[in-house]
Amino acid sequence: MSVVTVQLGQCGNQIGQEMFSTIHDDSVGAGQKMYKECSEERFFRVNAAGALVARAVLVDMEPKVISRAIAKASKSGHWTYGDKAHFCQKQGSGNNWANGYCVHGPRHRDAVEDLVRREAERCDRLAGIFAIMSVAGGTGSGVGTYVTQCLRDMYPQSFILNHLTWPYATGEVIVQNYNSVLTLSRLYHLSDALVVHENDTVHKICSQLMNIKNISISDINRVIAHQLGSILQPAVTTDSAPHYCRNALGDLLSSLVCHPEYKLLSLCSIPQMSQTSLAYSAYTWPGLLKHLRQMLIANARMEEGIDWKVCVPLSGEESTANRQMCFNRSLSNLLILRGKDASSADTGGFKDASLYVPWLPPGGTFNTWNSPVPFNGYEKSATLVSNSQSLLKPLDNIVRKAWNMFASRAYIHQYTKFGISEENFLDSFAMLEQIISSYTHL
Ligand SMILES: Nc1nc2c(ncn2[C@@H]2O[C@H](COP(=O)(O)OP(=O)(O)OP(=O)(O)O)[C@@H](O)[C@H]2O)c(=O)[nH]1
């Protein structure tokens, strides 16, 4: 089964290109026929000339980033984007969600829908749609939300997974929190799940784990692409064993999203390091999984600086006490292990019922996938996809900052002039407050 990826805006196109590159290099580097075939079927098609073509549609309102992504892919000499798989215009959305959602989106709806339809028709079986965008700009967030809405209408029965990049908290764009609030509140209804990367967190991984001195956006995107690849590349699931699972998105979503109120997914991978350090490092599964479990409960996105004092509350313990300990409660977790002896690693620590909400049956909260193939040069690696309270604080920060600005009606005229009213804002705030409340009271 195949996934159609839709890359939206600058961020979506840059991350998408890096993701295809990581996936391609990993499947070739693995030197394992079944793994490579499964990965290629999922993400690439073969054109008439026998070359690999990404199953992707590129959308932006300005041409520069798309041209660069297409050129980089061609330069790899291994894969390309489709000849007519992109749509761009001359001028961006000016970091204004309303401009993207109310103007550019509807104006170019037919052209974008046509591109996605053509790509979907080239799949023998469509596993779903993977849309990549930032929440803070104008095109990725505004057009991206509009396009997701159209795709939901076009493919009501298909899985739609959105990958969202959250802005640096310090902020590059004054209205980034408005754009984020509008994007998140709409996508929450449309998408089956939202996989989130926060730029601040990934920046820290680059500086503290990868030891990069002058961190560029490409460095950030490589880390994001690595984590995405680690969940999207072929793996054996309980149902598919001994074969690789064919329905990557479906299995991911059924493992993690048990209730429409809870759709926020975070990722953490271990180990993560520079290529030079990789050659000198050796890991054991018990060591990796012990760290990863503590990262989960203490809500740390990297293995450095984990708070080892946070522990799982004993059953019946007061929920306020849990909160004081900063214990991160989960609804569900998916653990993906790749590399030597992955299938025999002991994952018992993640099955502990106290990690999870009491109202879900224990069998439905935790799943493990594995693959014997080392991922992206790592002899052993583990990624945890988590539907937990881990995004509560960043979400709350975005909503609070946006609300503070909205209270004085700052910059609201830039939105009302495109048709987004104050009531629309209020609805979005109310919707996100509800999600915050639901996750808070897990
Ligand atoms: N991780 C990551 N973040 C990016 C990248 N490019 C932009 N961003 C973030 O995305 C947000 C801005 O969104 P963009 O994607 O640049 O904007 P756009 O969607 O193209 O919208 P317009 O510029 O208004 O047309 C900011 O929070 C940036 O930090 C990227 O390549 N990687």
The ligand as an SDF file (V2000), in Angstrom:
LIG
                    3D

 32 34  0  0  0  0  0  0  0  0999 V2000
   11.7290   22.8000   11.0800 N   0  0  0  0  0  0  0  0  0  0  0  0
   11.5180   23.6990   10.1140 C   0  0  0  0  0  0  0  0  0  0  0  0
   10.7850   24.7890   10.3510 N   0  0  0  0  0  0  0  0  0  0  0  0
   10.6080   25.6600    9.3260 C   0  0  0  0  0  0  0  0  0  0  0  0
   11.1720   25.4820    8.0540 C   0  0  0  0  0  0  0  0  0  0  0  0
   10.8240   26.5300    7.2680 N   0  0  0  0  0  0  0  0  0  0  0  0
   10.0400   27.3220    8.0250 C   0  0  0  0  0  0  0  0  0  0  0  0
    9.9080   26.7880    9.2720 N   0  0  0  0  0  0  0  0  0  0  0  0
    9.0630   27.2740   10.3620 C   0  0  0  0  0  0  0  0  0  0  0  0
    7.7910   27.4890    9.7840 O   0  0  0  0  0  0  0  0  0  0  0  0
    7.2070   28.6830   10.2460 C   0  0  0  0  0  0  0  0  0  0  0  0
    6.9380   29.5840    9.0610 C   0  0  0  0  0  0  0  0  0  0  0  0
    6.2570   28.8610    8.0880 O   0  0  0  0  0  0  0  0  0  0  0  0
    6.7270   28.6970    6.5680 P   0  0  0  0  0  0  0  0  0  0  0  0
    6.5260   27.2690    6.1690 O   0  0  0  0  0  0  0  0  0  0  0  0
    8.0930   29.2790    6.3850 O   0  0  0  0  0  0  0  0  0  0  0  0
    5.7240   29.6460    5.8450 O   0  0  0  0  0  0  0  0  0  0  0  0
    4.7750   29.3280    4.6300 P   0  0  0  0  0  0  0  0  0  0  0  0
    3.8500   28.2520    5.0560 O   0  0  0  0  0  0  0  0  0  0  0  0
    5.5700   29.0450    3.4120 O   0  0  0  0  0  0  0  0  0  0  0  0
    3.9060   30.6540    4.4930 O   0  0  0  0  0  0  0  0  0  0  0  0
    4.1680   32.0790    3.8010 P   0  0  0  0  0  0  0  0  0  0  0  0
    5.6380   32.3720    3.9520 O   0  0  0  0  0  0  0  0  0  0  0  0
    3.2860   33.0020    4.5830 O   0  0  0  0  0  0  0  0  0  0  0  0
    3.7270   31.9280    2.3840 O   0  0  0  0  0  0  0  0  0  0  0  0
    8.1780   29.2320   11.2660 C   0  0  0  0  0  0  0  0  0  0  0  0
    7.7430   28.7820   12.5360 O   0  0  0  0  0  0  0  0  0  0  0  0
    9.5030   28.5810   10.9150 C   0  0  0  0  0  0  0  0  0  0  0  0
   10.2910   28.3610   12.0510 O   0  0  0  0  0  0  0  0  0  0  0  0
   11.9490   24.3130    7.8340 C   0  0  0  0  0  0  0  0  0  0  0  0
   12.4680   24.0380    6.7610 O   0  0  0  0  0  0  0  0  0  0  0  0
   12.0740   23.4560    8.8960 N   0  0  0  0  0  0  0  0  0  0  0  0
  1  2  1  0
  2  3  2  0
  2 32  1  0
  3  4  1  0
  4  5  2  0
  4  8  1  0
  5  6  1  0
  5 30  1  0
  6  7  2  0
  7  8  1  0
  8  9  1  0
  9 10  1  0
  9 28  1  0
 10 11  1  0
 11 12  1  0
 11 26  1  0
 12 13  1  0
 13 14  1  0
 14 15  2  0
 14 16  1  0
 14 17  1  0
 17 18  1  0
 18 19  2  0
 18 20  1  0
 18 21  1  0
 21 22  1  0
 22 23  2  0
 22 24  1  0
 22 25  1  0
 26 27  1  0
 26 28  1  0
 28 29  1  0
 30 31  2  0
 30 32  1  0
M  END
$$$$
